[in-house]
Amino acid sequence: MTDRHRHPLTPLQVAETGAFIADRQTPEGRLPWIPDAKWDPWDHVHAAMGLVLAGRLGQALRAFDFLVRTQLPEGGWHQEWHGDTLVSDAQETNHAAYFATGLWHLYRHTSDRDYLVEYWGTMERAIDFAVAMQLPNGSIAWLLNKGNVWRAPLLTGSSSVHGSLVCAIRVAETLGHDRPAWRAA
């Protein structure tokens, strides 16, 4: 396998992408799609992972801290904002669970166990929210909207939740926590 296949972006491209993402981050840590436009938690985590990859750890941690501050009591986050305007207060399970993917990515790039400890509570609440939405057939319901569970799963959402559960279990194992319900889900 050539280096180009293992790393499809050059170091300059990674740096430029990291600068692009960092330039759009708001002072409180939010990472919108474009300035003063759509923000959602899944893409926020994905952008934070880009910052980690680009070596912009400070900005990535601001993004994680933003999620800690804005997590809802149920464990998820509002589905969508446009600037400072809440567009949808529904909570998607894949949005919530994806925090674990971002956290595992952060750990794999830094090897700093302290980040796992620091963000454990947020991740645990997010994963417990997603697992609590599991349907009798084993799939995970897509979202919670005004107290009502959307009883149908989405293929992409379920795939994202599955990958995030794998990451959450790895975080739990690294910290010595046993979460059999996460494995069963």
PyRosetta script that sets phi, psi and omega in degrees:
from pyrosetta import init, pose_from_sequence

init()
pose = pose_from_sequence("MTDRHRHPLTPLQVAETGAFIADRQTPEGRLPWIPDAKWDPWDHVHAAMGLVLAGRLGQALRAFDFLVRTQLPEGGWHQEWHGDTLVSDAQETNHAAYFATGLWHLYRHTSDRDYLVEYWGTMERAIDFAVAMQLPNGSIAWLLNKGNVWRAPLLTGSSSVHGSLVCAIRVAETLGHDRPAWRAA")
pose.set_psi(1, 131.0)
pose.set_omega(1, -179.7)
pose.set_phi(2, -78.5)
pose.set_psi(2, 159.2)
pose.set_omega(2, 177.6)
pose.set_phi(3, -59.2)
pose.set_psi(3, -35.3)
pose.set_omega(3, -179.8)
pose.set_phi(4, -62.5)
pose.set_psi(4, -32.4)
pose.set_omega(4, 178.7)
pose.set_phi(5, -77.5)
pose.set_psi(5, -30.2)
pose.set_omega(5, 177.4)
pose.set_phi(6, -78.4)
pose.set_psi(6, -33.2)
pose.set_omega(6, -177.9)
pose.set_phi(7, -131.3)
pose.set_psi(7, 89.0)
pose.set_omega(7, -174.8)
pose.set_phi(8, -67.8)
pose.set_psi(8, -16.6)
pose.set_omega(8, 177.3)
pose.set_phi(9, -107.2)
pose.set_psi(9, 143.8)
pose.set_omega(9, 174.9)
pose.set_phi(10, -75.0)
pose.set_psi(10, 161.8)
pose.set_omega(10, 175.9)
pose.set_phi(11, -56.1)
pose.set_psi(11, -37.5)
pose.set_omega(11, 177.7)
pose.set_phi(12, -64.3)
pose.set_psi(12, -42.6)
pose.set_omega(12, 179.3)
pose.set_phi(13, -64.6)
pose.set_psi(13, -39.0)
pose.set_omega(13, 177.1)
pose.set_phi(14, -63.3)
pose.set_psi(14, -45.2)
pose.set_omega(14, 179.6)
pose.set_phi(15, -62.8)
pose.set_psi(15, -43.6)
pose.set_omega(15, 179.6)
pose.set_phi(16, -65.2)
pose.set_psi(16, -39.4)
pose.set_omega(16, 177.6)
pose.set_phi(17, -65.1)
pose.set_psi(17, -44.5)
pose.set_omega(17, 177.0)
pose.set_phi(18, -59.3)
pose.set_psi(18, -41.8)
pose.set_omega(18, 178.0)
pose.set_phi(19, -64.3)
pose.set_psi(19, -40.0)
pose.set_omega(19, 178.6)
pose.set_phi(20, -60.7)
pose.set_psi(20, -48.2)
pose.set_omega(20, 179.6)
pose.set_phi(21, -63.8)
pose.set_psi(21, -46.6)
pose.set_omega(21, -178.0)
pose.set_phi(22, -62.1)
pose.set_psi(22, -35.3)
pose.set_omega(22, 179.8)
pose.set_phi(23, -63.9)
pose.set_psi(23, -24.8)
pose.set_omega(23, -178.1)
pose.set_phi(24, -93.7)
pose.set_psi(24, -9.3)
pose.set_omega(24, -178.3)
pose.set_phi(25, -69.0)
pose.set_psi(25, 134.8)
pose.set_omega(25, 179.0)
pose.set_phi(26, -79.7)
pose.set_psi(26, 162.7)
pose.set_omega(26, -179.5)
pose.set_phi(27, -56.3)
pose.set_psi(27, -31.7)
pose.set_omega(27, 179.6)
pose.set_phi(28, -82.1)
pose.set_psi(28, -5.9)
pose.set_omega(28, 175.6)
pose.set_phi(29, 110.2)
pose.set_psi(29, -5.3)
pose.set_omega(29, -179.1)
pose.set_phi(30, -66.9)
pose.set_psi(30, 142.5)
pose.set_omega(30, 177.9)
pose.set_phi(31, -118.6)
pose.set_psi(31, 86.1)
pose.set_omega(31, -180.0)
pose.set_phi(32, -75.7)
pose.set_psi(32, 164.6)
pose.set_omega(32, 177.3)
pose.set_phi(33, -59.4)
pose.set_psi(33, -48.7)
pose.set_omega(33, 174.4)
pose.set_phi(34, -141.2)
pose.set_psi(34, 156.4)
pose.set_omega(34, -176.5)
pose.set_phi(35, -53.1)
pose.set_psi(35, 135.6)
pose.set_omega(35, 178.3)
pose.set_phi(36, 57.1)
pose.set_psi(36, 29.0)
pose.set_omega(36, 179.4)
pose.set_phi(37, -131.6)
pose.set_psi(37, -152.6)
pose.set_omega(37, -171.0)
pose.set_phi(38, -57.8)
pose.set_psi(38, 135.0)
pose.set_omega(38, 171.2)
pose.set_phi(39, -132.6)
pose.set_psi(39, 135.2)
pose.set_omega(39, 170.0)
pose.set_phi(40, -142.7)
pose.set_psi(40, 154.8)
pose.set_omega(40, -173.6)
pose.set_phi(41, -65.9)
pose.set_psi(41, -33.9)
pose.set_omega(41, -178.9)
pose.set_phi(42, -64.3)
pose.set_psi(42, -50.9)
pose.set_omega(42, -179.6)
pose.set_phi(43, -68.0)
pose.set_psi(43, -30.4)
pose.set_omega(43, 175.8)
pose.set_phi(44, -60.2)
pose.set_psi(44, -48.5)
pose.set_omega(44, 179.0)
pose.set_phi(45, -62.9)
pose.set_psi(45, -42.3)
pose.set_omega(45, -179.9)
pose.set_phi(46, -60.4)
pose.set_psi(46, -42.7)
pose.set_omega(46, 177.8)
pose.set_phi(47, -66.4)
pose.set_psi(47, -37.9)
pose.set_omega(47, 176.7)
pose.set_phi(48, -61.8)
pose.set_psi(48, -37.8)
pose.set_omega(48, 176.8)
pose.set_phi(49, -63.6)
pose.set_psi(49, -37.0)
pose.set_omega(49, 175.8)
pose.set_phi(50, -63.0)
pose.set_psi(50, -39.0)
pose.set_omega(50, 177.8)
pose.set_phi(51, -64.4)
pose.set_psi(51, -40.6)
pose.set_omega(51, 177.0)
pose.set_phi(52, -60.6)
pose.set_psi(52, -49.0)
pose.set_omega(52, -178.8)
pose.set_phi(53, -59.8)
pose.set_psi(53, -34.6)
pose.set_omega(53, -178.9)
pose.set_phi(54, -83.2)
pose.set_psi(54, 1.7)
pose.set_omega(54, 178.7)
pose.set_phi(55, 80.1)
pose.set_psi(55, 17.6)
pose.set_omega(55, 179.7)
pose.set_phi(56, -100.6)
pose.set_psi(56, 64.2)
pose.set_omega(56, -173.2)
pose.set_phi(57, -62.3)
pose.set_psi(57, -41.2)
pose.set_omega(57, -179.5)
pose.set_phi(58, -58.3)
pose.set_psi(58, -45.1)
pose.set_omega(58, 179.1)
pose.set_phi(59, -69.4)
pose.set_psi(59, -36.7)
pose.set_omega(59, 177.4)
pose.set_phi(60, -62.6)
pose.set_psi(60, -42.7)
pose.set_omega(60, 179.1)
pose.set_phi(61, -66.0)
pose.set_psi(61, -35.5)
pose.set_omega(61, 174.2)
pose.set_phi(62, -61.1)
pose.set_psi(62, -36.9)
pose.set_omega(62, 178.4)
pose.set_phi(63, -67.1)
pose.set_psi(63, -43.7)
pose.set_omega(63, 177.4)
pose.set_phi(64, -64.5)
pose.set_psi(64, -42.4)
pose.set_omega(64, 179.6)
pose.set_phi(65, -62.6)
pose.set_psi(65, -35.7)
pose.set_omega(65, 176.3)
pose.set_phi(66, -59.2)
pose.set_psi(66, -43.1)
pose.set_omega(66, 179.0)
pose.set_phi(67, -66.7)
pose.set_psi(67, -37.0)
pose.set_omega(67, 176.5)
pose.set_phi(68, -59.3)
pose.set_psi(68, -45.1)
pose.set_omega(68, -177.3)
pose.set_phi(69, -70.7)
pose.set_psi(69, -25.3)
pose.set_omega(69, -173.1)
pose.set_phi(70, -107.8)
pose.set_psi(70, 3.5)
pose.set_omega(70, 178.6)
pose.set_phi(71, -63.1)
pose.set_psi(71, 137.5)
pose.set_omega(71, -179.6)
pose.set_phi(72, -85.3)
pose.set_psi(72, 160.0)
pose.set_omega(72, -176.8)
pose.set_phi(73, -56.2)
pose.set_psi(73, -31.6)
pose.set_omega(73, 180.0)
pose.set_phi(74, -71.5)
pose.set_psi(74, -20.2)
pose.set_omega(74, 179.3)
pose.set_phi(75, 116.4)
pose.set_psi(75, -11.9)
pose.set_omega(75, 179.7)
pose.set_phi(76, -101.1)
pose.set_psi(76, -163.5)
pose.set_omega(76, 177.6)
pose.set_phi(77, -134.0)
pose.set_psi(77, 157.6)
pose.set_omega(77, 174.3)
pose.set_phi(78, -56.4)
pose.set_psi(78, 142.0)
pose.set_omega(78, -173.8)
pose.set_phi(79, -65.5)
pose.set_psi(79, -40.4)
pose.set_omega(79, -174.0)
pose.set_phi(80, -159.2)
pose.set_psi(80, 139.0)
pose.set_omega(80, 172.7)
pose.set_phi(81, -124.5)
pose.set_psi(81, 154.5)
pose.set_omega(81, 166.4)
pose.set_phi(82, -123.1)
pose.set_psi(82, 107.1)
pose.set_omega(82, -173.0)
pose.set_phi(83, 61.0)
pose.set_psi(83, -124.9)
pose.set_omega(83, 178.6)
pose.set_phi(84, -97.0)
pose.set_psi(84, 9.8)
pose.set_omega(84, -178.6)
pose.set_phi(85, -100.7)
pose.set_psi(85, 122.4)
pose.set_omega(85, 176.8)
pose.set_phi(86, -72.8)
pose.set_psi(86, 122.8)
pose.set_omega(86, -180.0)
pose.set_phi(87, -95.9)
pose.set_psi(87, -40.7)
pose.set_omega(87, -179.3)
pose.set_phi(88, -145.2)
pose.set_psi(88, 123.9)
pose.set_omega(88, 178.9)
pose.set_phi(89, -94.3)
pose.set_psi(89, 9.4)
pose.set_omega(89, 173.1)
pose.set_phi(90, -64.3)
pose.set_psi(90, 160.0)
pose.set_omega(90, 179.4)
pose.set_phi(91, -124.5)
pose.set_psi(91, 118.2)
pose.set_omega(91, 179.0)
pose.set_phi(92, -87.4)
pose.set_psi(92, 139.7)
pose.set_omega(92, 178.8)
pose.set_phi(93, -66.6)
pose.set_psi(93, -38.6)
pose.set_omega(93, -180.0)
pose.set_phi(94, -68.6)
pose.set_psi(94, -33.0)
pose.set_omega(94, 175.2)
pose.set_phi(95, -62.5)
pose.set_psi(95, -46.5)
pose.set_omega(95, -178.0)
pose.set_phi(96, -65.4)
pose.set_psi(96, -49.5)
pose.set_omega(96, -175.3)
pose.set_phi(97, -64.6)
pose.set_psi(97, -28.8)
pose.set_omega(97, -174.6)
pose.set_phi(98, -64.0)
pose.set_psi(98, -18.1)
pose.set_omega(98, 174.7)
pose.set_phi(99, -54.7)
pose.set_psi(99, -39.4)
pose.set_omega(99, -179.7)
pose.set_phi(100, -64.0)
pose.set_psi(100, -38.1)
pose.set_omega(100, 177.9)
pose.set_phi(101, -63.4)
pose.set_psi(101, -45.3)
pose.set_omega(101, 178.1)
pose.set_phi(102, -63.2)
pose.set_psi(102, -39.7)
pose.set_omega(102, -179.6)
pose.set_phi(103, -67.5)
pose.set_psi(103, -43.0)
pose.set_omega(103, 178.6)
pose.set_phi(104, -64.2)
pose.set_psi(104, -39.8)
pose.set_omega(104, 177.0)
pose.set_phi(105, -60.1)
pose.set_psi(105, -45.0)
pose.set_omega(105, 178.3)
pose.set_phi(106, -58.2)
pose.set_psi(106, -47.0)
pose.set_omega(106, -179.6)
pose.set_phi(107, -63.9)
pose.set_psi(107, -43.9)
pose.set_omega(107, -178.4)
pose.set_phi(108, -63.8)
pose.set_psi(108, -28.2)
pose.set_omega(108, 179.8)
pose.set_phi(109, -88.9)
pose.set_psi(109, -23.6)
pose.set_omega(109, -177.4)
pose.set_phi(110, -110.0)
pose.set_psi(110, -22.6)
pose.set_omega(110, -173.2)
pose.set_phi(111, 58.6)
pose.set_psi(111, 20.8)
pose.set_omega(111, -178.2)
pose.set_phi(112, -96.5)
pose.set_psi(112, 102.3)
pose.set_omega(112, -178.8)
pose.set_phi(113, -62.3)
pose.set_psi(113, -25.2)
pose.set_omega(113, -180.0)
pose.set_phi(114, -59.6)
pose.set_psi(114, -31.8)
pose.set_omega(114, 177.5)
pose.set_phi(115, -66.2)
pose.set_psi(115, -38.3)
pose.set_omega(115, 177.2)
pose.set_phi(116, -62.9)
pose.set_psi(116, -42.5)
pose.set_omega(116, 178.8)
pose.set_phi(117, -64.3)
pose.set_psi(117, -46.8)
pose.set_omega(117, -176.9)
pose.set_phi(118, -61.1)
pose.set_psi(118, -41.1)
pose.set_omega(118, -173.9)
pose.set_phi(119, -101.2)
pose.set_psi(119, 5.9)
pose.set_omega(119, -178.6)
pose.set_phi(120, -55.6)
pose.set_psi(120, -50.9)
pose.set_omega(120, -175.9)
pose.set_phi(121, -58.7)
pose.set_psi(121, -42.6)
pose.set_omega(121, 178.7)
pose.set_phi(122, -64.7)
pose.set_psi(122, -46.0)
pose.set_omega(122, 179.8)
pose.set_phi(123, -64.1)
pose.set_psi(123, -42.9)
pose.set_omega(123, -179.0)
pose.set_phi(124, -60.3)
pose.set_psi(124, -46.0)
pose.set_omega(124, 178.3)
pose.set_phi(125, -62.6)
pose.set_psi(125, -39.8)
pose.set_omega(125, -179.6)
pose.set_phi(126, -65.6)
pose.set_psi(126, -45.1)
pose.set_omega(126, -179.4)
pose.set_phi(127, -69.1)
pose.set_psi(127, -40.9)
pose.set_omega(127, 178.0)
pose.set_phi(128, -61.5)
pose.set_psi(128, -37.1)
pose.set_omega(128, 175.9)
pose.set_phi(129, -60.0)
pose.set_psi(129, -49.3)
pose.set_omega(129, -178.5)
pose.set_phi(130, -63.9)
pose.set_psi(130, -44.9)
pose.set_omega(130, -178.4)
pose.set_phi(131, -65.3)
pose.set_psi(131, -35.4)
pose.set_omega(131, 178.4)
pose.set_phi(132, -65.0)
pose.set_psi(132, -17.4)
pose.set_omega(132, -179.6)
pose.set_phi(133, -93.6)
pose.set_psi(133, 11.7)
pose.set_omega(133, 179.3)
pose.set_phi(134, -69.1)
pose.set_psi(134, 136.0)
pose.set_omega(134, -179.1)
pose.set_phi(135, -91.0)
pose.set_psi(135, 162.7)
pose.set_omega(135, -178.3)
pose.set_phi(136, -55.4)
pose.set_psi(136, -28.1)
pose.set_omega(136, -179.7)
pose.set_phi(137, -83.2)
pose.set_psi(137, 0.8)
pose.set_omega(137, 177.0)
pose.set_phi(138, 99.6)
pose.set_psi(138, -18.1)
pose.set_omega(138, 178.9)
pose.set_phi(139, -74.6)
pose.set_psi(139, 165.1)
pose.set_omega(139, 179.9)
pose.set_phi(140, -105.7)
pose.set_psi(140, 126.0)
pose.set_omega(140, 177.7)
pose.set_phi(141, -59.4)
pose.set_psi(141, 148.7)
pose.set_omega(141, -173.9)
pose.set_phi(142, -69.4)
pose.set_psi(142, -47.9)
pose.set_omega(142, -174.2)
pose.set_phi(143, -155.1)
pose.set_psi(143, 165.9)
pose.set_omega(143, 173.9)
pose.set_phi(144, -114.5)
pose.set_psi(144, 123.5)
pose.set_omega(144, -177.7)
pose.set_phi(145, -131.4)
pose.set_psi(145, 112.7)
pose.set_omega(145, -179.4)
pose.set_phi(146, 52.4)
pose.set_psi(146, 43.1)
pose.set_omega(146, 178.4)
pose.set_phi(147, 83.2)
pose.set_psi(147, -4.7)
pose.set_omega(147, -179.1)
pose.set_phi(148, -103.3)
pose.set_psi(148, 131.2)
pose.set_omega(148, 179.2)
pose.set_phi(149, -85.6)
pose.set_psi(149, 129.1)
pose.set_omega(149, 171.8)
pose.set_phi(150, -74.7)
pose.set_psi(150, 108.9)
pose.set_omega(150, -168.9)
pose.set_phi(151, -77.8)
pose.set_psi(151, 5.1)
pose.set_omega(151, 178.7)
pose.set_phi(152, -111.9)
pose.set_psi(152, 136.1)
pose.set_omega(152, 176.2)
pose.set_phi(153, -85.9)
pose.set_psi(153, 157.6)
pose.set_omega(153, 172.2)
pose.set_phi(154, -108.0)
pose.set_psi(154, 139.8)
pose.set_omega(154, -179.1)
pose.set_phi(155, -58.3)
pose.set_psi(155, -48.7)
pose.set_omega(155, -178.9)
pose.set_phi(156, -66.9)
pose.set_psi(156, -39.6)
pose.set_omega(156, 177.8)
pose.set_phi(157, -63.5)
pose.set_psi(157, -44.5)
pose.set_omega(157, 179.1)
pose.set_phi(158, -63.9)
pose.set_psi(158, -39.5)
pose.set_omega(158, 177.7)
pose.set_phi(159, -62.8)
pose.set_psi(159, -42.2)
pose.set_omega(159, 178.8)
pose.set_phi(160, -65.0)
pose.set_psi(160, -43.1)
pose.set_omega(160, 178.5)
pose.set_phi(161, -62.1)
pose.set_psi(161, -42.8)
pose.set_omega(161, 179.6)
pose.set_phi(162, -58.8)
pose.set_psi(162, -49.7)
pose.set_omega(162, 178.7)
pose.set_phi(163, -60.3)
pose.set_psi(163, -38.3)
pose.set_omega(163, 179.5)
pose.set_phi(164, -69.6)
pose.set_psi(164, -35.6)
pose.set_omega(164, 175.7)
pose.set_phi(165, -62.7)
pose.set_psi(165, -40.0)
pose.set_omega(165, 176.3)
pose.set_phi(166, -59.1)
pose.set_psi(166, -45.6)
pose.set_omega(166, 179.3)
pose.set_phi(167, -64.8)
pose.set_psi(167, -42.1)
pose.set_omega(167, -180.0)
pose.set_phi(168, -62.3)
pose.set_psi(168, -40.5)
pose.set_omega(168, 178.3)
pose.set_phi(169, -64.5)
pose.set_psi(169, -39.0)
pose.set_omega(169, 177.8)
pose.set_phi(170, -65.0)
pose.set_psi(170, -40.7)
pose.set_omega(170, 176.6)
pose.set_phi(171, -61.9)
pose.set_psi(171, -47.8)
pose.set_omega(171, -179.5)
pose.set_phi(172, -58.6)
pose.set_psi(172, -46.4)
pose.set_omega(172, 179.5)
pose.set_phi(173, -61.9)
pose.set_psi(173, -40.5)
pose.set_omega(173, -179.9)
pose.set_phi(174, -62.1)
pose.set_psi(174, -34.9)
pose.set_omega(174, -179.4)
pose.set_phi(175, -90.9)
pose.set_psi(175, -2.1)
pose.set_omega(175, 178.9)
pose.set_phi(176, 81.0)
pose.set_psi(176, 21.6)
pose.set_omega(176, 177.5)
pose.set_phi(177, -98.7)
pose.set_psi(177, 139.1)
pose.set_omega(177, 176.2)
pose.set_phi(178, -103.9)
pose.set_psi(178, 124.3)
pose.set_omega(178, -179.8)
pose.set_phi(179, -128.7)
pose.set_psi(179, 75.5)
pose.set_omega(179, -178.0)
pose.set_phi(180, -60.5)
pose.set_psi(180, -32.1)
pose.set_omega(180, 179.3)
pose.set_phi(181, -63.5)
pose.set_psi(181, -33.3)
pose.set_omega(181, 178.4)
pose.set_phi(182, -68.9)
pose.set_psi(182, -40.5)
pose.set_omega(182, 177.7)
pose.set_phi(183, -64.7)
pose.set_psi(183, -43.2)
pose.set_omega(183, -179.1)
pose.set_phi(184, -63.5)
pose.set_psi(184, -37.1)
pose.set_omega(184, 179.9)
pose.set_phi(185, -63.8)
pose.dump_pdb("model.pdb")
